[in-house]
């Protein structure tokens, strides 16, 4: 009995909430049972909670029987609110930062809050837990040894094409997030950039009752969703190009002019096409400019 009491005391001491500390608390991505004991303890004991959506997070806290002062912190108020949160932390209060679902600071404005704290010397710690992208990766059936997280692709068409053109030569497994109303267009863009035979796992409603993982190719995924409406939030796990494909760049047989024309045909401006060609070839953009400007 004495041994148990000693261990409990050590655990409580180790996990105590400290004033002046920012806690990044991971919350469930679907299943409430995934919330850790440590996360509940921190949420119960901090002075206040910063949340992406206070109404949504209020429901979570209500289920846990937790009542705490809350402040909203999201993309469009992160600068002003970040400074307010930092001031309160400097004054000795403790704060838990939570997002709507998953781990704060991953494809999330919490990234800026952590950077601000780092600049000001405010201590930050993370209470680990669910991450949608990693959960999807483990379920994908694709290589997990090396991967890269891309999050949401840009809605700007030129920027999206440019990014996908670069990723076409990526040999690691790639992780993307996508909303249901944008899924069809994104799948078409991925198939155009990577080829229809590239493997993909489409993971939706992770940890929820309707959890589904569709393992297929990009071409077949485009065809499937032409006949079926996407539902729920998606994580797209896309196969890398593979070692044999990555040995030879797509532009290897192109002249510099042809290389630039390739990007012009994808909708990039002349200067952006020159910059991307220079990046591909590892040379200064002026070298490319002189070549295409020469008669």
Order of alpha helices (4+ residues) and beta strands (2+ residues): alpha-beta-alpha-beta-alpha-beta-alpha-beta-alpha-beta-alpha-beta-alpha-beta-alpha-beta-beta-alpha-beta-alpha-alpha-alpha-alpha
